[in-house]
């Protein structure tokens, strides 16, 4: 059975001294397939929280994938 959360769309950003810059829009599975980089952040999978600007770490994102 495929995890339906894997298809949730999020925005991946890179954090720099000049601010946060969008890298791309992708599903959670694609985001977790990216190389581990401490400068990356991910919008919250909940669209309401994402619209409020809430970001999560890679570890937190993986936690959302583990929940079914």
Beta strands, then each sheet from edge to edge (+ up, - down):
strand 1: 9-16
strand 2: 19-27
strand 3: 40-43
strand 4: 55-56
sheet 1: 2+ 1- 3+ 4-
end
